[in-house]
Amino acid sequence: MMRSLEELEKLRWPLRQQALDMVYHGKTGHLGGDFSVIDALLVLYFRHLNTSPEMQDDANRDRFLLSKGHAVEAFYAVLGAAGYLDVKDVIKTYAKDASPYIGHPNRGIPGIEMNTGSLGHGLPIACGMALAAKMDGLSYRTYCFMGDGELAEGSVWEGAMSGSNFALDNLCGLIDRNHLQISGDTEDVMKLDSLKDRWEAFGWHVVECDGNDLKALDAAFTEAEGTKGQPTMIIAHTVKGYGSPLMENKAGWHHQVPNAEQYETIKAELKARAEEVRNG
Ligand SMILES: Cc1ncc(C[n+]2csc(CCOP(=O)(O)OP(=O)(O)O)c2C)c(N)n1
């Protein structure tokens, strides 16, 4: 279902509110990483991914893996907007006993292709899916979103090697480059400088963009689609907690659940962003 960037500009604030509601009522979750990646998820699902709730058994549907699986609340919100699930159900039951909506993506939920959350698994599996498309003569594309902290996992670099070795131009990765991971700055935990050079050295086409700018993301995915002979890695420069000054750029909000007062503050911050859009 194609939506204009103007429509997505409106959608990105209420969808963050839904993620906030899931975490607040479920008393667990990862709001910082949800808020940094939700814009990229929206642009992908509503402007690039060739799949839909009706296409789930279609062998030629595009594949998407949220390798940074802890951002599942953002994923549920986007799947809800795209018609895969009822987001009210998610908000009501998220992380509660017997709910299918657990804290990481789980196969069996419509639209979820793979269980993720043990970091580092997405890219090698995405390589396998992209290679399978080539072997089967199918035209579907495969996308995989990772966190920058996730790049400390060795298996990511096996995927990096395989992607170019098999010339997987039907594969597009995205790194949510927000400079923070669970315990602080990525440069203190595991240095990632020269990130573009590293992926290029592994044989990937690299696109850098502002990962909280819908237009820039849209152009990056379009460039990936037009790239032949090698896979593309989009380095999306984002702000962890984007849209909530209370949470922005603070490592503590990786996994923190807001109290009642913080909940109201974040809600007001999101409402203000939504009003900005309405007032042009
Ligand atoms: C294999 C593995 N090791 C450790 C963890 C614990 N963990 C959960 S989130 C996280 C930090 C991830 O940081 P990043 O990928 O940058 O995510 P973001 O900041 O975008 O939320 C870690 C280490 C995990 N989920 N899987």
The ligand as a Gaussian input file, in Angstrom:
#p B3LYP/6-31G(d) Opt

LIG

1 1
 C       23.697000     -11.837000      20.887000
 C       23.190000     -10.745000      21.796000
 N       24.028000     -10.197000      22.683000
 C       23.571000      -9.217000      23.531000
 C       22.279000      -8.819000      23.480000
 C       21.765000      -7.774000      24.465000
 N       21.441000      -6.529000      23.821000
 C       20.163000      -6.183000      23.570000
 S       20.026000      -4.716000      22.789000
 C       21.708000      -4.485000      22.836000
 C       22.350000      -3.253000      22.289000
 C       22.129000      -3.130000      20.844000
 O       22.571000      -1.872000      20.414000
 P       22.180000      -1.390000      18.982000
 O       22.332000      -2.515000      18.041000
 O       22.969000      -0.166000      18.697000
 O       20.639000      -1.087000      19.112000
 P       19.876000       0.326000      19.239000
 O       20.772000       1.291000      19.932000
 O       19.603000       0.764000      17.848000
 O       18.621000       0.039000      19.982000
 C       22.342000      -5.571000      23.429000
 C       23.805000      -5.687000      23.583000
 C       21.425000      -9.439000      22.531000
 N       20.139000      -9.092000      22.390000
 N       21.915000     -10.384000      21.684000

